[in-house]
Amino acid sequence: MRQDTHSMQAPMIITMGCPAGIGPEIICRLFDREQGALTRNCIVVGDIHVLEQAAACLGLNLPIVSWIPGQALVTGTLPVRQVQTVRSEPVRWGQPDANTGRIMGQAVEMAVAMVTSGAGRAIVTCPISKKSLQQAGYPYPGHTEMLARLTSTQRVRMMMAGPRLKVVLVTIHVPLAQVSALLTQEEVEDCIAMTLAALQQDFALSAPRIAVAGLNPHSSEDGLFGDEEQRIIEPAVRAFSSDQVSGPWPPDTIFYKAAAGGFDAVVAMYHDQGLIPFKMLHFEDGVNVTLGLPLVRTSVDHGTAYDIAGCNRADPSSLMAALAAARTISANRQQEDRT
């Protein structure tokens, strides 16, 4: 092991996620497997005892060390910034509770504070349990809303990003029956604008091409199957240059065209419209990117997987992709700041 000569730069921060889920396992696998450039200058915010338990469960001989801002990072170790709540007893895999919720919430709060103060470079989050987060007294339905509140951000969007397809959602976690009522021209325009900005700033595309999906079958076929395209989506698309934004496209064909290289991103009207085709292509290497935050945040695109937690079966591929994406986005933002 040796001191990391790159440690003068603020580290990438990985939050541990739910202690009872697969977050600790995929983190340990990542640091054990990728001791080179990918995990260089990275630290984990969470509970050191849970990570030691996960490493032992996996049979890994992985040095897990306590770390505080300002300390040098040592290559070949897993450095942990300990949250306030210390797990005093072994975690029960697959069984979250209020205590695991406190650890999750404190990790997110600490990560945001570190990046805001300059002690961290970007945040990569492992999956959490929304229920135990709220059991611990955090009034948020998930990561995104919590991050928005902690950074005083009014508008955020979810982008799912993979090598072949990027999708941004106008509406997210709402019943399908409510989607039409929630769609407005302003919301669609805002989503398109944030997608354009992200493709230019975060992914360094000088002339991005965005396809906007319709809501109804065949994009309503001139109003035959609904009027949301004519009332809402078409006017929103016309607010932008036709060289950059087009639509509304029939939802059953536009994702194929985008994945084939015809577009850089698709703006989808609702959760499953965008995520079903995305996960067909990028179930293992997809990344969740939060648009609109004043800091870089990426996440794995899967959940806590309580059914396999502690079973030595979790795959760190999405975490690897999320960390790589955070590095790329952070570097692109720094480059833009210098120009």
C-alpha positions as CSV (number, residue, x, y, z in Angstrom):
1,M,0.0,0.0,0.0
2,R,1.2,3.5,-0.7
3,Q,0.0,7.1,-0.2
4,D,-2.1,8.3,-3.1
5,T,-0.3,11.2,-4.8
6,H,-3.6,12.4,-6.2
7,S,-5.1,13.0,-2.7
8,M,-4.5,16.7,-2.8
9,Q,-7.6,16.9,-5.0
10,A,-11.0,16.6,-3.2
11,P,-12.1,13.0,-3.2
12,M,-15.1,11.4,-4.9
13,I,-17.7,10.5,-2.2
14,I,-19.6,7.2,-2.3
15,T,-22.5,7.0,0.2
16,M,-23.0,3.5,1.6
17,G,-26.8,3.4,1.1
18,C,-29.0,1.1,3.3
19,P,-26.7,-0.9,5.6
20,A,-29.1,-3.9,5.3
21,G,-29.1,-3.8,1.5
22,I,-26.5,-4.6,-1.1
23,G,-24.8,-1.2,-0.9
24,P,-22.0,-2.3,1.5
25,E,-21.4,-5.5,-0.6
26,I,-21.0,-3.7,-3.9
27,I,-18.8,-1.1,-2.3
28,C,-16.5,-3.8,-0.9
29,R,-16.4,-5.6,-4.2
30,L,-15.6,-2.4,-6.1
31,F,-12.7,-1.5,-3.9
32,D,-11.4,-5.1,-3.9
33,R,-11.6,-5.5,-7.6
34,E,-10.8,-2.0,-8.9
35,Q,-7.8,-0.8,-6.9
36,G,-6.5,1.3,-9.8
37,A,-7.8,4.5,-11.5
38,L,-11.5,3.9,-10.8
39,T,-11.3,3.9,-7.0
40,R,-8.3,6.3,-6.8
41,N,-9.1,9.2,-4.5
42,C,-12.4,7.9,-3.4
43,I,-13.9,7.6,0.1
44,V,-17.0,6.1,1.5
45,V,-19.4,7.8,3.9
46,G,-21.2,5.3,6.1
47,D,-20.5,2.9,9.0
48,I,-17.2,1.2,9.1
49,H,-18.5,-1.7,11.1
50,V,-21.1,-2.5,8.5
51,L,-18.5,-2.4,5.8
52,E,-16.2,-4.7,7.8
53,Q,-19.1,-7.1,8.2
54,A,-19.8,-7.0,4.5
55,A,-16.2,-7.7,3.6
56,A,-16.0,-10.6,6.0
57,C,-19.3,-12.0,4.6
58,L,-17.7,-11.9,1.1
59,G,-14.4,-13.4,2.3
60,L,-12.4,-10.4,1.2
61,N,-9.1,-9.4,2.7
62,L,-9.8,-5.7,2.3
63,P,-8.2,-3.1,4.6
64,I,-11.0,-0.9,5.7
65,V,-9.7,2.3,7.4
66,S,-11.2,5.3,9.2
67,W,-10.7,8.6,7.3
68,I,-11.3,12.3,8.0
69,P,-11.0,15.2,5.6
70,G,-7.3,16.3,5.2
71,Q,-5.9,12.8,5.7
72,A,-3.9,11.2,3.0
73,L,-5.5,8.4,1.1
74,V,-3.7,5.1,0.9
75,T,-3.9,3.0,-2.3
76,G,-5.3,-0.5,-1.7
77,T,-7.6,0.5,1.3
78,L,-11.2,1.3,1.6
79,P,-11.3,4.7,3.5
80,V,-14.5,5.4,5.5
81,R,-15.8,8.7,6.8
82,Q,-17.9,7.5,9.8
83,V,-21.4,9.0,10.3
84,Q,-22.6,10.1,13.7
85,T,-24.6,6.9,14.3
86,V,-22.4,3.9,14.9
87,R,-23.9,0.4,14.4
88,S,-23.3,-1.3,17.7
89,E,-24.5,-4.7,16.6
90,P,-24.2,-6.7,13.3
91,V,-26.6,-5.6,10.7
92,R,-29.4,-8.1,9.7
93,W,-29.1,-8.4,5.9
94,G,-32.4,-7.6,4.2
95,Q,-34.0,-6.2,7.4
96,P,-33.9,-2.4,7.4
97,D,-35.1,-0.4,10.4
98,A,-35.0,3.1,11.9
99,N,-31.3,2.7,12.8
100,T,-30.3,1.8,9.3
101,G,-32.5,4.8,8.2
102,R,-30.5,7.1,10.4
103,I,-27.2,5.9,9.0
104,M,-28.5,6.4,5.4
105,G,-29.8,9.9,6.1
106,Q,-26.6,11.0,7.9
107,A,-24.4,9.7,5.1
108,V,-26.3,11.9,2.5
109,E,-26.2,14.9,4.8
110,M,-22.4,14.5,5.4
111,A,-21.7,13.9,1.7
112,V,-23.5,17.1,0.7
113,A,-21.8,19.1,3.5
114,M,-18.4,17.8,2.3
115,V,-19.0,18.7,-1.3
116,T,-20.5,22.1,-0.4
117,S,-17.4,23.0,1.7
118,G,-15.0,21.8,-0.9
119,A,-13.9,18.7,1.0
120,G,-15.5,16.4,-1.6
121,R,-15.7,16.5,-5.4
122,A,-18.9,14.6,-6.3
123,I,-21.4,12.2,-4.8
124,V,-22.2,8.7,-5.9
125,T,-25.1,7.1,-4.0
126,C,-25.8,3.5,-3.2
127,P,-29.5,2.5,-2.9
128,I,-31.6,3.4,0.1
129,S,-34.9,2.2,1.7
130,K,-37.4,5.0,1.5
131,K,-39.5,3.5,4.3
132,S,-36.7,3.2,6.8
133,L,-35.4,6.7,5.9
134,Q,-38.8,8.0,6.9
135,Q,-38.9,5.8,10.0
136,A,-35.7,7.6,11.0
137,G,-37.5,11.0,10.8
138,Y,-36.4,12.1,7.3
139,P,-39.5,13.4,5.5
140,Y,-38.3,12.7,2.0
141,P,-39.7,10.1,-0.5
142,G,-36.1,9.4,-1.7
143,H,-32.6,10.6,-2.5
144,T,-33.5,13.2,-5.1
145,E,-35.9,15.1,-2.9
146,M,-33.5,15.0,0.0
147,L,-30.6,16.3,-2.1
148,A,-32.8,19.1,-3.5
149,R,-33.7,20.2,0.0
150,L,-30.2,20.0,1.3
151,T,-28.9,22.2,-1.6
152,S,-31.9,24.5,-1.7
153,T,-32.6,23.5,-5.3
154,Q,-36.1,24.2,-6.7
155,R,-36.1,22.0,-9.8
156,V,-34.4,18.7,-10.4
157,R,-34.8,16.0,-13.0
158,M,-33.9,12.3,-13.3
159,M,-31.7,11.3,-16.2
160,M,-30.9,7.6,-16.8
161,A,-27.7,7.4,-18.7
162,G,-26.0,4.5,-20.5
163,P,-23.6,4.1,-23.4
164,R,-26.4,3.7,-25.9
165,L,-29.3,5.6,-24.4
166,K,-30.1,8.6,-22.2
167,V,-33.6,9.2,-21.0
168,V,-34.9,12.2,-18.9
169,L,-38.4,12.1,-17.3
170,V,-41.0,14.8,-17.2
171,T,-43.0,13.0,-14.5
172,I,-41.5,10.4,-12.2
173,H,-43.1,8.6,-9.3
174,V,-46.8,9.2,-9.8
175,P,-49.7,6.9,-10.7
176,L,-50.2,6.4,-14.4
177,A,-53.7,7.8,-14.1
178,Q,-52.3,11.2,-13.0
179,V,-49.7,11.7,-15.7
180,S,-51.9,13.5,-18.2
181,A,-53.1,16.0,-15.6
182,L,-49.6,16.7,-14.4
183,L,-48.2,17.4,-17.9
184,T,-48.0,21.1,-18.8
185,Q,-46.2,23.0,-21.6
186,E,-44.1,24.6,-18.9
187,E,-43.0,21.3,-17.4
188,V,-42.1,19.8,-20.7
189,E,-40.2,22.9,-21.7
190,D,-38.3,22.9,-18.4
191,C,-37.4,19.2,-18.8
192,I,-36.1,19.8,-22.4
193,A,-34.1,22.9,-21.3
194,M,-32.5,21.0,-18.4
195,T,-31.7,18.1,-20.7
196,L,-30.0,20.4,-23.2
197,A,-28.0,22.0,-20.4
198,A,-26.9,18.7,-19.0
199,L,-25.8,17.3,-22.4
200,Q,-23.8,20.4,-23.1
201,Q,-22.3,20.9,-19.7
202,D,-22.0,17.5,-18.2
203,F,-21.5,15.4,-21.3
204,A,-19.6,17.9,-23.4
205,L,-21.9,17.8,-26.4
206,S,-21.7,21.0,-28.4
207,A,-24.7,20.3,-30.6
208,P,-27.0,17.8,-28.7
209,R,-30.0,16.2,-30.4
210,I,-33.0,15.6,-28.3
211,A,-36.1,13.6,-29.2
212,V,-39.3,14.2,-27.3
213,A,-41.7,11.3,-26.9
214,G,-45.4,11.7,-27.3
215,L,-47.7,10.5,-24.5
216,N,-50.3,8.5,-26.5
217,P,-50.0,5.5,-28.9
218,H,-48.6,6.6,-32.2
219,S,-48.1,10.1,-30.7
220,S,-51.9,10.4,-30.8
221,E,-52.1,10.2,-34.6
222,D,-53.4,13.8,-35.1
223,G,-55.6,13.7,-32.1
224,L,-57.2,10.4,-32.7
225,F,-55.9,8.9,-29.4
226,G,-55.7,12.0,-27.3
227,D,-54.8,15.7,-27.5
228,E,-51.9,16.1,-25.2
229,E,-49.4,16.1,-28.1
230,Q,-51.2,19.0,-29.8
231,R,-52.0,21.0,-26.6
232,I,-48.9,20.5,-24.6
233,I,-45.9,18.7,-26.2
234,E,-45.8,20.3,-29.7
235,P,-45.8,23.9,-28.3
236,A,-43.1,22.9,-25.9
237,V,-40.9,21.4,-28.7
238,R,-41.4,24.5,-30.9
239,A,-39.9,26.7,-28.2
240,F,-36.5,25.3,-29.1
241,S,-34.4,25.1,-32.2
242,S,-35.5,22.4,-34.6
243,D,-31.8,21.5,-35.0
244,Q,-31.6,20.4,-31.4
245,V,-35.1,19.3,-30.4
246,S,-37.8,17.4,-32.3
247,G,-41.0,15.6,-31.6
248,P,-43.4,14.5,-30.4
249,W,-42.3,11.1,-31.7
250,P,-44.3,7.9,-31.4
251,P,-43.1,6.3,-28.1
252,D,-43.0,2.8,-29.6
253,T,-40.2,3.7,-32.1
254,I,-38.2,6.7,-30.8
255,F,-36.2,4.7,-28.2
256,Y,-35.0,2.4,-30.9
257,K,-33.9,5.4,-33.1
258,A,-32.1,7.0,-30.2
259,A,-30.3,3.8,-29.2
260,A,-29.2,3.4,-32.8
261,G,-27.4,6.8,-32.6
262,G,-30.1,9.1,-34.0
263,F,-30.4,11.2,-30.9
264,D,-28.4,11.9,-27.8
265,A,-31.3,11.8,-25.4
266,V,-35.0,11.1,-25.2
267,V,-37.4,13.2,-23.1
268,A,-40.1,10.8,-21.9
269,M,-43.4,11.8,-20.4
270,Y,-43.6,9.3,-17.5
271,H,-41.5,6.8,-15.5
272,D,-42.1,3.4,-17.2
273,Q,-42.3,4.9,-20.7
274,G,-38.6,5.8,-20.4
275,L,-37.3,3.3,-17.9
276,I,-38.6,0.1,-19.6
277,P,-36.6,0.6,-22.8
278,F,-33.6,2.0,-20.8
279,K,-33.3,-1.0,-18.5
280,M,-33.7,-3.4,-21.4
281,L,-30.4,-2.0,-22.7
282,H,-28.7,-0.9,-19.5
283,F,-29.9,-3.0,-16.6
284,E,-26.4,-3.7,-15.4
285,D,-24.5,-0.5,-16.5
286,G,-27.1,2.2,-16.2
287,V,-26.6,5.3,-14.2
288,N,-29.0,7.7,-12.5
289,V,-27.9,11.3,-12.8
290,T,-29.7,14.1,-11.0
291,L,-30.0,17.2,-13.2
292,G,-30.3,20.7,-11.7
293,L,-28.3,20.3,-8.5
294,P,-25.3,22.6,-7.8
295,L,-23.2,19.5,-7.3
296,V,-22.5,16.3,-9.2
297,R,-24.6,13.4,-8.1
298,T,-24.9,10.0,-9.8
299,S,-26.4,6.8,-8.5
300,V,-26.7,3.2,-9.2
301,D,-29.9,2.4,-11.2
302,H,-31.1,-0.4,-9.0
303,G,-32.6,-0.8,-5.5
304,T,-31.5,-2.3,-2.2
305,A,-32.1,-5.9,-3.4
306,Y,-32.9,-7.1,0.1
307,D,-33.6,-10.5,-1.2
308,I,-30.0,-11.1,-2.1
309,A,-28.3,-8.9,0.5
310,G,-25.6,-10.9,2.3
311,C,-25.8,-13.8,-0.2
312,N,-22.5,-13.0,-2.0
313,R,-24.4,-12.4,-5.3
314,A,-24.6,-8.6,-5.8
315,D,-23.0,-7.2,-8.9
316,P,-21.1,-3.8,-8.6
317,S,-21.3,-3.0,-12.4
318,S,-23.8,-0.2,-11.9
319,L,-21.8,1.3,-9.1
320,M,-18.7,1.2,-11.3
321,A,-20.6,2.9,-14.1
322,A,-22.0,5.6,-11.7
323,L,-18.5,6.4,-10.3
324,A,-17.1,6.6,-13.8
325,A,-19.9,8.9,-14.9
326,A,-19.4,11.1,-11.8
327,R,-15.7,11.5,-12.7
328,T,-16.6,12.4,-16.3
329,I,-19.3,14.9,-15.4
330,S,-17.1,16.5,-12.7
331,A,-14.2,16.8,-15.2
332,N,-16.4,18.3,-17.9
333,R,-17.8,20.9,-15.4
334,Q,-14.3,21.9,-14.3
335,Q,-13.2,22.2,-17.9
336,E,-16.2,24.4,-18.7
337,D,-15.5,26.6,-15.6
338,R,-12.0,27.2,-17.0
339,T,-13.2,28.3,-20.4
